[in-house]
Amino acid sequence: MAKIETSVEINRPVEEVWQYITDLRNAKNWSTEVVDTVYSGPIQLGAYGVDTRRMGKREMKWNWEVTGYDPPRRLTLTYGPPLNALANFIFEPTGDNGTRVTCTTTLAPNGWMKLIAPIIAFEGRKVDQEQFSKVKTILEQV
């Protein structure tokens, strides 16, 4: 099991940051991996979907389900194979009407992928930092 934790402070109110990140139509604007997202409907507890992600030169499909939902404070996504993971997003107000977003992702790969989980986590940290920086830039330009 490997863990990735990334945090960013964005100079926008919690509700705005929540709305932007949880609106999956925006994912391709800030995600460095998401090529496409197909989902069952509005983000809410029990919603599910499939991301098509580009990882290196390869594209893969990754099923997910919303398993925790407390707007505008917490969103938890559970991802299935090929790399089982739990991504927990926490949205906290900061004292200056800003928002701290923290994403803690726990990887729980099966089989041979357990061997490369530390490498995946290392790369995941870099990707998450880049994505969070992109969200910050987009939202602070509004």
C-alpha positions as CSV (number, residue, x, y, z in Angstrom):
1,M,0.0,0.0,0.0
2,A,1.3,3.5,-0.9
3,K,0.0,6.9,0.0
4,I,0.0,10.3,-1.8
5,E,-0.9,13.5,-0.1
6,T,-1.1,16.8,-1.9
7,S,-2.4,20.1,-0.7
8,V,-2.8,23.6,-2.2
9,E,-4.2,26.9,-1.0
10,I,-6.4,28.7,-3.4
11,N,-7.5,32.3,-3.0
12,R,-11.2,31.6,-3.6
13,P,-14.1,30.6,-1.3
14,V,-14.6,27.0,-0.5
15,E,-17.9,26.8,-2.5
16,E,-16.3,28.1,-5.7
17,V,-13.4,25.6,-5.4
18,W,-15.8,22.8,-4.6
19,Q,-18.0,23.6,-7.6
20,Y,-15.0,23.8,-10.0
21,I,-13.3,20.6,-9.0
22,T,-16.5,18.5,-8.7
23,D,-17.8,19.6,-12.1
24,L,-16.3,16.8,-14.2
25,R,-16.7,18.9,-17.3
26,N,-13.7,20.9,-16.0
27,A,-11.4,17.8,-15.5
28,K,-9.8,18.0,-18.9
29,N,-8.9,21.7,-18.2
30,W,-6.8,21.0,-15.1
31,S,-5.9,17.3,-15.1
32,T,-2.7,16.3,-16.8
33,E,-4.0,12.7,-17.3
34,V,-7.7,12.8,-18.0
35,V,-8.6,12.4,-21.7
36,D,-12.3,11.8,-21.1
37,T,-14.8,11.2,-18.3
38,V,-18.1,9.4,-18.7
39,Y,-20.3,9.4,-15.6
40,S,-23.8,8.4,-14.4
41,G,-25.1,11.9,-13.5
42,P,-24.4,14.6,-11.0
43,I,-21.6,14.0,-8.5
44,Q,-23.3,12.7,-5.4
45,L,-23.0,9.6,-3.2
46,G,-23.2,6.5,-5.3
47,A,-22.5,8.3,-8.6
48,Y,-20.0,6.3,-10.8
49,G,-18.1,6.7,-14.0
50,V,-15.1,5.8,-16.1
51,D,-12.1,8.0,-16.7
52,T,-9.9,7.5,-19.7
53,R,-6.4,8.6,-18.6
54,R,-3.2,8.9,-20.5
55,M,-0.3,7.6,-18.5
56,G,2.9,8.0,-20.5
57,K,2.1,6.9,-24.0
58,R,-0.7,4.6,-22.9
59,E,-4.4,5.3,-22.4
60,M,-6.3,3.3,-19.8
61,K,-9.8,3.2,-18.5
62,W,-10.4,3.5,-14.7
63,N,-13.7,2.9,-13.0
64,W,-14.7,5.0,-10.0
65,E,-17.5,5.6,-7.6
66,V,-18.3,8.4,-5.2
67,T,-18.1,6.7,-1.8
68,G,-18.0,9.8,0.4
69,Y,-19.9,13.1,-0.2
70,D,-20.3,16.0,2.1
71,P,-20.5,19.2,0.1
72,P,-18.6,21.5,0.1
73,R,-16.2,19.8,2.5
74,R,-15.4,16.3,1.4
75,L,-15.4,14.1,-1.7
76,T,-14.2,10.5,-1.7
77,L,-13.7,8.5,-4.8
78,T,-13.0,4.8,-4.9
79,Y,-11.2,3.6,-8.0
80,G,-11.2,0.0,-9.2
81,P,-8.7,-2.0,-11.3
82,P,-6.2,-1.7,-12.7
83,L,-4.9,0.3,-9.7
84,N,-7.3,0.1,-6.8
85,A,-7.2,3.4,-4.9
86,L,-9.2,5.7,-2.6
87,A,-8.9,9.4,-3.2
88,N,-10.2,11.6,-0.4
89,F,-10.5,15.4,-1.1
90,I,-10.9,17.7,1.8
91,F,-11.9,21.4,1.3
92,E,-11.2,23.7,4.2
93,P,-11.7,27.4,4.5
94,T,-8.6,29.5,5.3
95,G,-8.8,32.7,7.3
96,D,-8.5,34.9,4.3
97,N,-11.7,33.7,2.4
98,G,-9.5,31.1,0.6
99,T,-9.6,27.4,0.5
100,R,-7.1,24.6,1.3
101,V,-7.7,21.5,-0.8
102,T,-6.0,18.4,0.4
103,C,-6.1,15.1,-1.5
104,T,-5.0,11.9,0.2
105,T,-4.8,9.0,-2.2
106,T,-4.2,5.5,-0.9
107,L,-3.1,3.0,-3.5
108,A,-4.0,-0.6,-2.9
109,P,-2.8,-2.5,-6.0
110,N,-3.2,-6.2,-6.6
111,G,-0.8,-8.7,-8.1
112,W,2.4,-7.5,-9.8
113,M,1.3,-3.9,-9.4
114,K,2.1,-4.1,-5.7
115,L,5.8,-4.2,-6.7
116,I,5.6,-0.9,-8.6
117,A,3.3,0.9,-6.1
118,P,6.1,3.1,-4.7
119,I,7.1,4.2,-8.2
120,I,3.5,5.0,-9.0
121,A,3.1,6.9,-5.8
122,F,6.3,8.9,-6.5
123,E,5.0,9.8,-10.0
124,G,1.5,10.5,-8.6
125,R,2.9,13.1,-6.2
126,K,4.4,15.0,-9.1
127,V,1.3,14.8,-11.2
128,D,-1.0,15.8,-8.3
129,Q,1.2,18.9,-7.5
130,E,1.1,19.9,-11.2
131,Q,-2.7,19.4,-11.3
132,F,-3.3,21.3,-8.1
133,S,-1.1,24.2,-9.3
134,K,-3.2,24.3,-12.5
135,V,-6.4,24.5,-10.6
136,K,-5.0,27.3,-8.4
137,T,-3.9,29.2,-11.5
138,I,-7.3,28.8,-13.3
139,L,-9.4,29.7,-10.2
140,E,-7.3,32.7,-9.1
141,Q,-7.5,34.2,-12.6
142,V,-11.3,34.4,-12.4
